[in-house]
Amino acid sequence: MAKPKKAAGHQKDGQQEDRIEALKRRAEELCGDQMNAETMDDCPAELEEAFWKYVVDYEEAPWTTNFQQLENAGVSLPSPDSLNDEQVTAKLWEVIQKLALLQVFIEQTDHLSDRELYSHFWTESLREETPLMPMTANSAYHIQLLGTGSDEDNRLLLKYYADEEWRRQWHQDFPKDPMPEHEDPPYDRDRLLPKRDYGALSGGEPN
């Protein structure tokens, strides 16, 4: 797990140092040999404390699914086959808006119709297990529809979403990979999706 670096001049007070050490001990208990709780000499004490708190929260969190979270929030999730096209579109946007309230944001959807996207949610994305982390002002979880790294996801990324520089760099890094011809995505949804405004929350710097 990557750790932040501490800037010079940021000193811990005694109470904060005690909190950090307690969090580090708890992280080591939870993670075992997978966690090296070394001192971070190059990062602000506030960032170091936040980092170790995140590690502990993540390891202690119960697991759930976005499907279960939506149902708990009162959102019904009928089978795609039980909905006509108009109902699918309405349900899809209900799900998208409710996910945003849960600080879950969707990306890379313009290659899918409303029915295809809702079906993907219903059968795959919303059923993946995820830790039930405490919500904070800056927390967010991003679901990238083409984020698996599979050959098919990469093909669709390069075909519909990659600009020329991205495609050029991909060909340079992976010269044996086939490069599909660029096409504009068949749908125009991504620009309308809710997005996390990190700048408004944290002075321009994302978590």
C-alpha positions in Angstrom: 0.0 0.0 0.0 1.5 3.4 -1.0 2.2 5.8 1.7 2.2 9.6 1.6 5.4 11.5 2.1 5.9 14.1 4.9 7.0 17.7 4.2 9.7 19.2 6.3 8.6 21.4 9.2 5.4 19.5 10.1 5.9 18.3 13.7 3.6 16.0 15.6 2.4 17.0 19.1 2.4 14.4 21.8 -1.2 13.5 21.6 -1.2 13.2 17.8 1.9 11.1 18.0 0.2 8.8 20.4 -2.8 8.5 18.1 -0.6 7.7 15.1 1.3 5.1 17.0 -2.0 3.5 18.2 -3.3 3.4 14.6 -0.1 1.9 13.3 -0.2 -0.8 15.9 -3.8 -1.6 15.0 -2.9 -1.6 11.3 -0.1 -4.1 12.0 -2.5 -6.3 14.0 -5.1 -6.3 11.2 -2.7 -6.6 8.2 0.1 -8.8 9.7 3.1 -9.2 7.5 1.4 -7.3 4.7 1.9 -3.9 6.4 5.2 -2.3 7.2 4.3 0.5 9.7 7.4 2.5 9.3 7.7 6.2 10.2 6.8 8.6 7.4 9.5 11.3 7.7 8.4 13.2 4.7 4.7 13.9 5.2 2.6 16.2 7.4 1.5 14.6 10.6 -2.2 15.3 9.7 -1.7 13.3 6.5 0.1 10.5 8.2 -2.7 10.2 10.8 -5.4 10.3 8.1 -3.5 7.6 6.2 -3.3 5.2 9.1 -6.9 5.9 10.1 -7.9 5.0 6.5 -5.9 1.7 6.7 -7.6 0.7 10.0 -11.1 1.8 8.8 -10.6 -0.3 5.6 -9.4 -3.4 7.4 -12.2 -3.2 10.0 -15.0 -2.4 7.7 -17.8 -4.9 7.1 -18.3 -5.9 3.4 -21.4 -5.2 1.4 -22.4 -4.5 -2.2 -23.8 -1.4 -3.8 -26.8 -3.5 -4.7 -27.5 -4.1 -1.0 -26.8 -0.4 -0.2 -29.3 0.7 -2.8 -31.9 -1.7 -1.5 -31.3 -0.5 2.1 -31.8 3.0 0.8 -35.2 2.1 -0.5 -34.3 1.7 -4.2 -36.1 -1.3 -5.9 -33.9 -3.1 -8.4 -36.1 -5.2 -10.7 -34.7 -7.5 -13.3 -33.9 -5.7 -16.6 -36.1 -8.3 -18.3 -39.1 -7.1 -16.3 -38.9 -3.5 -17.6 -39.7 -1.9 -20.9 -37.3 0.5 -22.5 -38.9 3.6 -20.9 -38.9 2.0 -17.5 -35.3 0.9 -17.9 -34.1 4.5 -18.6 -36.0 5.8 -15.6 -34.7 3.1 -13.3 -31.1 3.6 -14.6 -31.1 7.3 -13.8 -32.7 6.6 -10.4 -29.8 4.2 -9.7 -27.1 6.6 -11.0 -28.5 9.5 -8.9 -28.8 7.4 -5.7 -25.3 6.0 -6.2 -24.0 9.6 -6.3 -25.7 10.3 -3.0 -23.8 7.2 -1.7 -20.6 8.8 -3.1 -20.3 6.2 -5.9 -19.6 7.6 -9.3 -19.9 5.9 -12.7 -17.5 6.4 -15.7 -17.1 5.1 -19.2 -20.7 4.3 -20.1 -21.1 5.8 -23.6 -20.6 2.5 -25.4 -23.7 1.0 -23.7 -27.4 1.6 -24.3 -29.5 2.3 -21.2 -30.7 -1.4 -21.2 -27.1 -2.7 -21.6 -25.9 -0.4 -18.8 -28.7 -1.3 -16.4 -28.2 -4.9 -17.1 -24.5 -4.6 -16.4 -25.2 -2.9 -13.1 -27.8 -5.5 -12.2 -25.7 -8.5 -13.0 -22.1 -7.3 -12.3 -21.0 -3.9 -11.0 -23.6 -3.5 -8.2 -23.0 -7.0 -7.0 -19.3 -6.7 -6.4 -18.3 -6.8 -2.8 -16.9 -3.6 -1.3 -15.9 -2.5 2.2 -18.5 -0.3 3.9 -16.3 2.6 4.7 -17.3 5.6 6.8 -18.5 8.5 4.6 -16.4 11.6 4.7 -16.7 14.9 2.9 -14.0 13.9 0.4 -14.7 10.2 0.1 -15.7 8.8 -3.3 -15.7 5.4 -5.1 -15.5 5.3 -8.8 -16.9 2.5 -11.0 -15.1 2.4 -14.3 -17.1 0.2 -16.7 -13.9 -0.5 -18.6 -11.5 -0.8 -15.7 -10.8 -4.5 -15.6 -7.7 -4.5 -17.9 -9.2 -7.3 -20.0 -8.4 -7.4 -23.7 -12.1 -6.5 -24.5 -12.1 -3.6 -22.1 -8.8 -2.3 -23.5 -10.2 -2.6 -27.1 -13.3 -0.6 -26.2 -11.2 2.1 -24.3 -9.0 2.5 -27.3 -11.9 2.5 -29.8 -14.2 4.9 -28.0 -12.5 6.9 -25.3 -8.7 7.2 -26.0 -7.5 10.4 -27.6 -4.7 10.3 -30.2 -2.0 10.9 -27.6 -3.3 8.0 -25.5 -3.5 5.8 -28.5 0.0 6.7 -29.6 1.4 6.0 -26.1 -0.4 2.7 -25.9 1.0 1.6 -29.3 4.5 2.6 -28.1 4.1 0.7 -24.8 2.3 -2.3 -26.3 3.3 -2.6 -30.0 1.9 -6.1 -30.4 -1.6 -5.0 -29.2 -4.1 -4.5 -32.1 -5.2 -0.8 -32.4 -8.9 -0.5 -33.4 -10.0 2.4 -35.5 -11.4 5.3 -33.5 -15.1 5.7 -33.4 -17.3 8.1 -31.5 -19.3 6.3 -28.8 -22.8 5.5 -29.9 -24.4 7.2 -26.8 -23.9 10.5 -25.1 -24.4 9.9 -21.4 -21.1 10.4 -19.6 -21.2 14.2 -19.7 -24.5 14.1 -17.8 -23.3 11.7 -15.0 -22.9 13.1 -11.5 -19.2 13.8 -10.8 -17.3 14.3 -7.5 -16.2 17.9 -7.3 -12.9 17.5 -5.4 -11.9 21.1 -6.0 -14.9 22.5 -4.1 -14.3 20.2 -1.2 -10.6 20.3 -0.7 -9.2 23.5 -2.2 -8.5 22.0 -5.6 -6.6 18.9 -4.5 -8.2 15.4 -4.7 -7.8 12.9 -2.0 
